[in-house]
Amino acid sequence: MKNTLLDLNNHLFAQMERLSDEKLSKEKLEREIERSRAITGVSKSIVSNASLQLQALKLKAEHHGLSKNDMPNELLKNEQKLIRGGQ
């Protein structure tokens, strides 16, 4: 699996769009709400992990310096996607 934080952001917005669908029946809306709760839980873990990686990287940079080779692959992938316009 090669998902990035940018992909996570896209998934979260897609879920918001599904929740905003006024054509959903009550039952389907309830399923989407449950799905949203699950997605939110997993997302929080992913963001927390990324934050921990960033804190460790900052600590290393502060005490030992930093090179581009030290950048986490996830950050580099996001940087490349942003440069290409999110593709």
N, C-alpha and C positions, 0 to 999 in steps of 0.2 A: 504494500500500500504506500503510495507516494503523495499523500495529501499534505497541504501546507496550511499555514494560518490564513492565507488568502482564500483557500478553498473552504475552510471552516466558516469564514465570514460570508461567503456566497451561500453555503448551506443554511446558515442562520437566517439570512434574508429570504431565501426561498421558503423556509418554514413560516416566516412571518406572512409571506404572501398567501400561503395555504390557509393560515388562520384567518386571513382577511376576506376569504372567499365567502361572499354573502349567500351563495347558492348551496352551501353545505347544509345537509340535514343536521338535526340535533345530534344524532348518533355519530355521524361522520365528524362533526365538530368536536365531540367529546374524545373521539379517537385521536384527532389531530392535537388536541390539548395534551393528552397522555404522551403522545409521541414528542411533543415539544418539551415536556418535562424530562423525558429521557435524553433528548438531544442537549438540553441545557445542562444536565448533570455531566454528561461526557465532555461537553464544551468547556465547562469550568475546570475539569481535570486537565484538558489539553492546554488551556491558557495558563493554568497554574504551573504546569511543567515547563512551558515556554518561558514564563517569568523566572523560574528558578534557573534555567539555562542562561538567561540574560544576566541575572545577578551574578552568577559564577563567572561569566565572561567579563563583566565590569570589574569584579574583584581581581581577576587575572590581569586585566589591562592596567589597573591601578598599581599593581605591585610588580608586574613583570613585563609590561608592554604587550602589544597586540599586533599580530600580522593578519593579513586576509585569510591565511590558512587556518587561523584560529576561529574564524567565524563559523557558527553552526550551519550545516547544510540547509536547514529550514529557512534561516534568514537569507541566505544567498539565493535560494529558489524564489522567495518572495521578492527580493530585490530585482532579480531578472524578470519576473513577471510584471512588476511595476514599470520597468524600463520598456518592456514590449507592449505596454498598455493593458495589462491584466490578462493577457492570453496565455 
